[in-house]
């Protein structure tokens, strides 16, 4: 938990900032996660991602600007990983660094999750392995 100083020297819990953004990819979804994920907002992250899942398609979480994540965020990543696999998709994490990388490594999650050095690498992997489905009026390539 983060604390902030109030006027008069007392401390109060800080509400971490979390900003989420979504972009469709050819073959999946890219979600940017900026700020901090902890007990106060991990459910918000999970709900946001779940609302944007496409059946059989991967999700790339760009974590390059994620500065903090606790065990609540870790559990969200693990649940999303499981849900996506069950639905024929995959969870890809991009740009994991510092505190978040350390948490994933010491818990063993690093070895279980699809982790890429940057967003571009993750997007290329998604596009290469999950080409976009043809639109209904387009004939499938032979």
Contact map, one row per residue, 1 for C-alpha under 8 A:
1110000000001100000000000000000000000100000000000000000000000000000000000000000000000000000000000000000000000000000000000000000000000000000000
1111000000001111000000000000000000000000000000000000000000000000000000000000000000000000000000000000000000000000000000000000000000000000000000
1111100000111100000000000000000000000000000000000000000000000000000000000000000000000000000000000000000000000000000000000000000000000000000000
0111110000111100000000000000000000000000000000000000000000000000000000000000000000000000000000000000000000000000000000000000000000000000000000
0011111011110000000000000000000000000000000000000000000000000000000000000000000000000000000000000000000000000000000000000000000000000000000000
0001111111110000000000000000000000000000000000000000000000000000000000000000000000000000000000000000000000000000000000000000000000000000000000
0000111111000000000000000000000000000000000000000000000000000000000000000000000000000000000000000000000000000000000000000000000000000000000000
0000011111000000000000000000000000000000000000000000000000000000000000000000000000000000000000000000000000000000000000000000000000000000000000
0000111111100000000000000000000000000000000000000000000000000000000000000000000000000000000000000000000000000000000000000000000000000000000000
0000111111110000000000000000000000000000000000000000000000000000000000000000000000000000000000000000000000000000000000000000000000000000000000
0011110011111000000000000000000000000000000000000000000000000000000000000000000000000000000000000000000000000000000000000000000000000000000000
0011110001111100000000000000000000000000000000000000000000000000000000000000000000000000000000000000000000000000000000000000000000000000000000
1111000000111110000000000000000000000000000000000000000000000000000000000000000000000000000000000000000000000000000000000000000000000000000000
1111000000011111000000000000000000000000000000000000000000000000000000000000000000000000000000000000000000000000000000000000000000000000000000
0100000000001111100000000000000000000001000000000000000000000000000000000000000000000000000000000000000000000000000000000000000000000000000000
0100000000000111110000000000000000111101100000000000000000000000000000000000000000000000000000000000000000000000000000000000000000000000000000
0000000000000011111000000000000000110000000000000000000000000000000000000000000000000000000000000000000000000000000000000000000000000000000000
0000000000000001111100000000000011111000100000000000000000000000000000000000000000000000000000000000000000000000000000000000000000000000000000
0000000000000000111110000000000111100000000000000000000000000000000000000000000000000000000000000000000000000000000000000000000000000000000000
0000000000000000011111000000001111000000000010010000000000000000000000000000000000000000000000000000000000000000000000000000000000000000000000
0000000000000000001111100000001110000000000000000000000000000000000000000000000000000000000000000000000000000000000000000000000000000000000000
0000000000000000000111110000111100000000000000000000000000000000000000000000000000000000000000000000000000000000000000000000000000000000000000
0000000000000000000011111000111000000000000000000000000000000000000000000000000000000000000000000000000000000000000000000000000000000000000000
0000000000000000000001111101110000000000000000000000000000000000000000000000000000000000000000000000000000000000000000000000000000000000000000
0000000000000000000000111111110000000000000000000000000000000000000000000000000000000000000000000000000000000000000000000010001000000000000000
0000000000000000000000011111000000000000000000000000000000000000000000000000000000000000000000000000000000000000000000000000001000110000000000
0000000000000000000000001111100000000000000000000000000011000000000000000000000000000000000000000000000000000000000000000000011001111000000000
0000000000000000000000011111110000000000000000000000010011110000000000000000000000000000000000000000000000000000000000000000011001010000000000
0000000000000000000001111011111000000000000000000001110011110000000000000000000000000000000000000000000000000000000000000000000000000000000000
0000000000000000000001111001111100000000000000000000000000111100000000000000000000000000000000000000000000000000000000000000000000000000000000
0000000000000000000111100000111110000000000000001000000000111100000000000000000000000000000000000000000000000000000000000000000000000000000000
0000000000000000001111000000011111000000000000000000000000001110000000000000000000000000000000000000000000000000000000000000000000000000000000
0000000000000000011110000000001111100000000000000000000000001111110000000000000000000000000000000000000000000000000000000000000000000000000000
0000000000000000011100000000000111110000000000000000000000000011111000000000000000000000000000000000000000000000000000000000000000000000000000
0000000000000001111000000000000011111000000000000000000000000000111100000000000000000000000000000000000000000000000000000000000000000000000000
0000000000000001110000000000000001111100000000000000000000000000011110000000000000000000000000000000000000000000000000000000000000000000000000
0000000000000001010000000000000000111111110010000000000000000000010111011000000000000000000000000000000000000000000000000000000000000000000000
1000000000000001000000000000000000011111110000000000000000000000000111111000000000000000000000000000000000000000000000000000000000000000000000
0000000000000000000000000000000000001111111000000000000000000000000001011000000000000000000000000000000000000000000000000000000000000000000000
0000000000000011000000000000000000001111111000000000000000000000000000000000000000000000000000000000000000000000000000000000000000000000000000
0000000000000001010000000000000000001111111110000000000000000000000000000000000000000000000000000000000000000000000000000000000000000000000000
0000000000000000000000000000000000001111111111000000000000000000000000011001000000000000000000000000000000000000000000000000000000000000000000
0000000000000000000000000000000000000011111111100000000000000000000000000001000000000000000000000000000000000000000000000000000000000000000000
0000000000000000000000000000000000000000111111110000000000000000000000000000000000000000000000000000000000000000000000000000000000000000000000
0000000000000000000100000000000000001000111111111000000000000000000000000001000000000000000000000000000000000000000000000000000000000000000000
0000000000000000000000000000000000000000011111111100000000000000000000000001000100000000000000000000000000000000000000000000000000000000000000
0000000000000000000000000000000000000000001111111110000000000000000000000000000000000000000000000000000000000000000000000000000000000000000000
0000000000000000000100000000000000000000000111111111000000000000000000000000000000000000000000000000000000000000000000000000000000000000000000
0000000000000000000000000000001000000000000011111111100000000000000000000000000000000000000000000000000000000000000000000000000000000000000000
0000000000000000000000000000000000000000000001111111100000000000000000000000000100000000000000000000000000000000000000000000000000000000000000
0000000000000000000000000000000000000000000000111111100000000000000000000000000000000000000000000000000000000000000000000000000000000000000000
0000000000000000000000000000100000000000000000011111110000000000000000000000000000000000000000000000000000000000000000000000000000000000000000
0000000000000000000000000000100000000000000000001111111010100000000000000000000000000000000000000000000000000000000000000000000000000000000000
0000000000000000000000000001100000000000000000000001111111000000000000000000000000000000000000000000000000000000000000000000000000000000000000
0000000000000000000000000000000000000000000000000000111110000000000000000000000000000011100000000000000000000000000000000000000000000000000000
0000000000000000000000000000000000000000000000000000011111000000000000000000000000010011100000000000000000000000000000000000000000000000000000
0000000000000000000000000011100000000000000000000000111111100000000000000000000000010001110000000000000000000000000000000000000001000000000000
0000000000000000000000000011100000000000000000000000010111110000000000000000000000010000111100000000000000000000000000000000010001000000000000
0000000000000000000000000001111000000000000000000000100011111000000000000000000000000000111100000000000000000000000000000000000000000000000000
0000000000000000000000000001111000000000000000000000000001111100000000000000000000000000001111000000000000000000000000100110000000000000000000
0000000000000000000000000000011110000000000000000000000000111110000000000000000000000000001111000000000000000000000000000000000000000000000000
0000000000000000000000000000011110000000000000000000000000011111100000000000000000000000000011110000000000000000000001100000000000000000000000
0000000000000000000000000000000111000000000000000000000000001111110000000000000000000000000011111000000000000000000000000000000000000000000000
0000000000000000000000000000000011000000000000000000000000000111110000000000000000000000000001111000000000000000000001000000000000000000000000
0000000000000000000000000000000011100000000000000000000000000111111000000000000000000000000000100000000000000000000000000000000000000000000000
0000000000000000000000000000000011111000000000000000000000000011111110000000000000000000000000010001000000000000000000000000000000000000000000
0000000000000000000000000000000001110000000000000000000000000000111110000000000000000000000000000111000000000000000000000000000000000000000000
0000000000000000000000000000000000111100000000000000000000000000011111000000000000000000000000000011000000000000000000000000000000000000000000
0000000000000000000000000000000000011100000000000000000000000000011111111100000000000000000000000011001000000000000000000000000000000000000000
0000000000000000000000000000000000001110000000000000000000000000000111111100000000000000000000000000001000000000000000000000000000000000000000
0000000000000000000000000000000000000100000000000000000000000000000011111110000000000000000000000000000000000000000000000000000000000000000000
0000000000000000000000000000000000001110010000000000000000000000000011111111000000000000000000000000000000000000000000000000000000000000000000
0000000000000000000000000000000000001110010000000000000000000000000011111111100000000000000000000000000000000000000000000000000000000000000000
0000000000000000000000000000000000000000000000000000000000000000000011111111110000000000000000000000000100000000000000000000000000000000000000
0000000000000000000000000000000000000000000000000000000000000000000000111111111000000000000000000000000000000000000000000000000000000000000000
0000000000000000000000000000000000000000011011000000000000000000000000011111111100000000000000000000000000000000000000000000000000000000000000
0000000000000000000000000000000000000000000000000000000000000000000000001111111110000000000000000000000000000000000000000000000000000000000000
0000000000000000000000000000000000000000000000000000000000000000000000000111111111000000000000000000000000001000000000000000000000000000000000
0000000000000000000000000000000000000000000000000000000000000000000000000011111111100000000000000000000000000000000000000000000000000000000000
0000000000000000000000000000000000000000000001000100000000000000000000000001111111110000001000000000000000000000000000000000000000000000000000
0000000000000000000000000000000000000000000000000000000000000000000000000000111111111000011000000000000000000000100000000000000000000000000000
0000000000000000000000000000000000000000000000000000000000000000000000000000011111111100000000000000000000000000000000000000000000000000000000
0000000000000000000000000000000000000000000000000000000000000000000000000000001111111110000000000000000000000000000000000000000000000000000000
0000000000000000000000000000000000000000000000000000000111000000000000000000000111111111111000000000000000000000000000000000000000000000000000
0000000000000000000000000000000000000000000000000000000000000000000000000000000011111111111000000000000000000000000000000000000000000000000000
0000000000000000000000000000000000000000000000000000000000000000000000000000000001111111100000000000000000000000000000000000000000000000000000
0000000000000000000000000000000000000000000000000000001100000000000000000000000000111111100000000000000000000000000000000000000000000000000000
0000000000000000000000000000000000000000000000000000001110000000000000000000000000011111110000000000000000000000000000000000000000000000000000
0000000000000000000000000000000000000000000000000000001111100000000000000000000000011111111000000000000000000000000000000000000000000000000000
0000000000000000000000000000000000000000000000000000000011100000000000000000000010011001111100000000000000000000000000000000000000000000000000
0000000000000000000000000000000000000000000000000000000001111000000000000000000110011000111110000000000000000000110000000000000000000000000000
0000000000000000000000000000000000000000000000000000000001111000000000000000000000000000011111000000000000000000111100000100000000000000000000
0000000000000000000000000000000000000000000000000000000000011110000000000000000000000000001111110000000000000000111100000100000000000000000000
0000000000000000000000000000000000000000000000000000000000011111000000000000000000000000000111110000000000000000001111101100000000000000000000
0000000000000000000000000000000000000000000000000000000000000111100000000000000000000000000011111000000000000000000111100000000000000000000000
0000000000000000000000000000000000000000000000000000000000000111010000000000000000000000000011111101100000000000001111000000000000000000000000
0000000000000000000000000000000000000000000000000000000000000011000000000000000000000000000000111111110000000000000000000000000000000000000000
0000000000000000000000000000000000000000000000000000000000000000001000000000000000000000000000011111110000000000000000000000000000000000000000
0000000000000000000000000000000000000000000000000000000000000000001110000000000000000000000000001111111000000000000000000000000000000000000000
0000000000000000000000000000000000000000000000000000000000000000011110000000000000000000000000011111111100000000000000000000000000000000000000
0000000000000000000000000000000000000000000000000000000000000000000000000000000000000000000000011111111110000100000000000000000000000000000000
0000000000000000000000000000000000000000000000000000000000000000000000000000000000000000000000001111111111000000000000000000000000000000000000
0000000000000000000000000000000000000000000000000000000000000000000011000000000000000000000000000011111111100000000000000000000000000000000000
0000000000000000000000000000000000000000000000000000000000000000000000000100000000000000000000000001111111111100000000000000000000000000000000
0000000000000000000000000000000000000000000000000000000000000000000000000000000000000000000000000000111111111110000000000000000000000000000000
0000000000000000000000000000000000000000000000000000000000000000000000000000000000000000000000000000011111111000000000000000000000000000000000
0000000000000000000000000000000000000000000000000000000000000000000000000000000000000000000000000000001111111100000000000000000000000000000000
0000000000000000000000000000000000000000000000000000000000000000000000000000000000000000000000000000000111111111000000000000000000000000000000
0000000000000000000000000000000000000000000000000000000000000000000000000000010000000000000000000000000111111111100000000000000000000000000000
0000000000000000000000000000000000000000000000000000000000000000000000000000000000000000000000000000100110111111111000000000000000000000000000
0000000000000000000000000000000000000000000000000000000000000000000000000000000000000000000000000000000010011111110000000000000000000000000000
0000000000000000000000000000000000000000000000000000000000000000000000000000000000000000000000000000000000011111110000000000000000000000000000
0000000000000000000000000000000000000000000000000000000000000000000000000000000010000000001110000000000000001111111000000000000000000000000000
0000000000000000000000000000000000000000000000000000000000000000000000000000000000000000001110000000000000000111111100000000000000000000000000
0000000000000000000000000000000000000000000000000000000000000000000000000000000000000000000111010000000000000100111110000100000000000000000000
0000000000000000000000000000000000000000000000000000000000000000000000000000000000000000000111110000000000000000011111101100000000000000000000
0000000000000000000000000000000000000000000000000000000000000000000000000000000000000000000001110000000000000000001111101100000000000000000000
0000000000000000000000000000000000000000000000000000000000000101000000000000000000000000000001110000000000000000000111111100000000000000000000
0000000000000000000000000000000000000000000000000000000000010100000000000000000000000000000001100000000000000000000111111110000000000000000000
0000000000000000000000000000000000000000000000000000000000000000000000000000000000000000000000000000000000000000000001111111000000000000000000
0000000000000000000000000000000000000000000000000000000000000000000000000000000000000000000001000000000000000000000111111111100000000000000000
0000000000000000000000000000000000000000000000000000000000010000000000000000000000000000000111000000000000000000001111111111110000000000000000
0000000000000000000000001000000000000000000000000000000000010000000000000000000000000000000000000000000000000000000000111111111000000000000000
0000000000000000000000000000000000000000000000000000000000000000000000000000000000000000000000000000000000000000000000011111111100000000000000
0000000000000000000000000000000000000000000000000000000000000000000000000000000000000000000000000000000000000000000000001111111110000000000000
0000000000000000000000000011000000000000000000000000000001000000000000000000000000000000000000000000000000000000000000000111111111100000000000
0000000000000000000000001111000000000000000000000000000000000000000000000000000000000000000000000000000000000000000000000011111111110000000000
0000000000000000000000000000000000000000000000000000000000000000000000000000000000000000000000000000000000000000000000000001111111100000000000
0000000000000000000000000000000000000000000000000000000000000000000000000000000000000000000000000000000000000000000000000000111111100000000000
0000000000000000000000000011000000000000000000000000000011000000000000000000000000000000000000000000000000000000000000000000011111110000000000
0000000000000000000000000110000000000000000000000000000000000000000000000000000000000000000000000000000000000000000000000000011111111000000000
0000000000000000000000000111000000000000000000000000000000000000000000000000000000000000000000000000000000000000000000000000001001111100000000
0000000000000000000000000010000000000000000000000000000000000000000000000000000000000000000000000000000000000000000000000000000000111110000000
0000000000000000000000000000000000000000000000000000000000000000000000000000000000000000000000000000000000000000000000000000000000011111111100
0000000000000000000000000000000000000000000000000000000000000000000000000000000000000000000000000000000000000000000000000000000000001111110000
0000000000000000000000000000000000000000000000000000000000000000000000000000000000000000000000000000000000000000000000000000000000000111111000
0000000000000000000000000000000000000000000000000000000000000000000000000000000000000000000000000000000000000000000000000000000000000111111000
0000000000000000000000000000000000000000000000000000000000000000000000000000000000000000000000000000000000000000000000000000000000000111111100
0000000000000000000000000000000000000000000000000000000000000000000000000000000000000000000000000000000000000000000000000000000000000101111110
0000000000000000000000000000000000000000000000000000000000000000000000000000000000000000000000000000000000000000000000000000000000000100011111
0000000000000000000000000000000000000000000000000000000000000000000000000000000000000000000000000000000000000000000000000000000000000000001111
0000000000000000000000000000000000000000000000000000000000000000000000000000000000000000000000000000000000000000000000000000000000000000000111
